[in-house]
Amino acid sequence: MTYQELFQQISTKRSYLCVGLDTDIQKIPAHLLKTDDPIFEFNKQIIDSTADYCVSYKPNIAFYEALGPKGWESLQKTVEYIPKSHFTIADAKRGDIGNTSGLYARAFFDKSSSGLDFDSITVAPYMGSDSVTPFLAFEGKWVILLALTSNPGSSDFQRLNVEGNTLFENVLRTSQEWAGAERMMYVVGATHPSDFQKIRAIVPDHFLLVPGVGAQGGNLEEVSKFGMNKSCGLLVNASRSIIYASNGTDFAEKAKQEAQALQQEMAIYLDKYL
Amino acid sequence: MTYQELFQQISTKRSYLCVGLDTDIQKIPAHLLKTDDPIFEFNKQIIDSTADYCVSYKPNIAFYEALGPKGWESLQKTVEYIPKSHFTIADAKRGDIGNTSGLYARAFFDKSSSGLDFDSITVAPYMGSDSVTPFLAFEGKWVILLALTSNPGSSDFQRLNVEGNTLFENVLRTSQEWAGAERMMYVVGATHPSDFQKIRAIVPDHFLLVPGVGAQGGNLEEVSKFGMNKSCGLLVNASRSIIYASNGTDFAEKAKQEAQALQQEMAIYLDKYL
C-alpha cells in the first residue's frame, strides 16, 4: 500500500485507527477454546466487527510465536483474512546484521517462503543501517522504525543526550538517509505527547505509528493535536482496550463498540487538526 | 546451565566455540533436499560432527522463521537434538514492551507453550529495562544483550558519544542493574578487538558472545588476548565458515575439520591467556 492509498483510506473512513491483534490464548473467551484454531477464530471475529472503523491491523508477533508452529499457522490465516484495504503491520521489532535481516524480510514479506505477506514490519534501530535496509529491498514494503517507545524503559537509552540531542532524535535524523516518508514510518509512543512537536520538526511528512492509547494510558486528543500532519500522518494503535473489551460471548460486539468510539473521536480530530 | 557449568565445559573441552546454525534452505547441499526435513537433517549432521569441538550452538532464528511453520518445526527438532552438555542460544534479537517481552520469553523458554527450551536468548537494548527483565523471570535462563555488534551499521548509533562515553558503554553500565554475570552476557563483535580492553574494564566477569570470526573477518587471537577473563568469559561464534565449509556430500566432514581447527587454536589461547 502506498502513502497516498493509506491517506485515501483514512480520509474515506474518517479513521486513523490501527487495531492491535495481541491475541493471547490465556485471555480469549473460554467458549472459543473448543474451536479448531481459537486464535484465528478470535481474530476473525475481531476483524469482522472492527474493519469498518480502522485502517490497519497490527498482529503482535510475540503472541503467535509463543505458541510455536501452531501460532505461526494462526498468524498466516489471520494475515490472509485481513481485507486488502487495510494496512498490515508485523509488530516484530526485528533487526540483525544485513544477511540475517534479509531472512527476517523473507519471513514477513515473502509469501512463497514463509506464507506471510505483510505490508510493513517494525524494526529496532540499535544495529544501524545494514540491519534496516534489507527490509527496504522488498518493493512496496515499509519499515516502521522504533524511535520513542511507549514503555517505562524507553527513557533508559532513547532519551540519553547524544551530542546535544536525544538518541531518538538522532535515530530520526540518521534513518532519513535510508528511506523517505514513502517507505518508512516511526514508532512514537502516545505516552509522550509533549515530544510530538519536537519529532514533527524532524520528520514533518512521515507517518507515525502511535501505540500506548488505551491500556497504556496515552491521550488521543493530545497525540492528534501535536502529531497530525497534512496527510494525517498518524496510525494510532489500540490493542487490549479493544480486543479484550469483554471476555464473554459478546467480545466481538464490545470490540466493535470500542473501535467505533475511537473512530468517532478520530473523525472530530480530523476535522479539527488536519 | 550455570556460569560454573559453562566454564567447566570449556575447561574440559579446551574450547569456547559456539557453532552458529544459520541454516539456509537455499545454501544446504542439494542431496539433502530430498529428505523429509532438510533443515533438521543438515543440523543433525552438523551437530553430530562438531559436538566434540564446541560448547554451544546458536540457531539464528531468522533462518527458521523465513520458512514459516515448517521452519519452526525444524527448529524445535534441532533444539531437542542438541546435547544437554551444550549451551543453547536463541539468536533472536528480540525486545519489546514488558507485556510482549514476556510472550517472547514464553516462545523461547517455555517448552509447554512453544515447544522450545533454549538456555538463552539475544535481546536488543533500545527499549530499556522492562523490555529485558521479563526474560530474566524464567529461572536459570540467560539474556545475551547486544552491546557492540559486528556489522558495519554498528557505528551508526552504538558508538555515538553519550555524555562522555559511547552508547554501547552506557548499555553495559546500565544493564548491570538488571542482572549480574550469572544471568547476563553481552554480544561484542570480533570485528572490534581493540574495544575489548575498554569493555572488560566495565564488565570484567561477564561472558561475551563474540560473533564475526570467520566470514565476517574477525581475528580469533586478538579477541582471545583482549577478551578473556579468569573464567574464559568468551563464547566465540562461527557460522558460515563451519556449516558451509563444503556444499557437497562431505559437508559434515568439512564442518568437523573447521570446528576442530578452531578448537585447537582455542586450546592454545586458553593456555596462553587464561
Interface residues (C-beta under 8 A of the other chain):
Chain A: D22 D24 N60 A62 F63 E65 A66 L67 G68 P69 K70 G71 W72 E73 Q76 D91 K93 R94 G95 D96 I97 G98 N99 T100 S101 L103 Y104 R106 A107 D110 S113 S114 G115 L116 A124 P125 Y126 M127 G128 S129 D130 S131 V132 L146 T149 S150 N151 P152 G153 S154 S155 D156 F157 Q158 L160 N161 V162 E163 L167 N170 V171 T174 P211 Q216
Chain B: D22 D24 N60 A62 F63 E65 A66 L67 G68 P69 K70 G71 W72 E73 Q76 D91 K93 R94 G95 D96 I97 G98 N99 T100 S101 L103 Y104 R106 A107 D110 S113 S114 G115 L116 A124 P125 Y126 M127 G128 S129 D130 S131 V132 L146 T149 S150 N151 P152 G153 S154 S155 D156 F157 Q158 L160 N161 V162 E163 L167 N170 V171 T174 P211 Q216
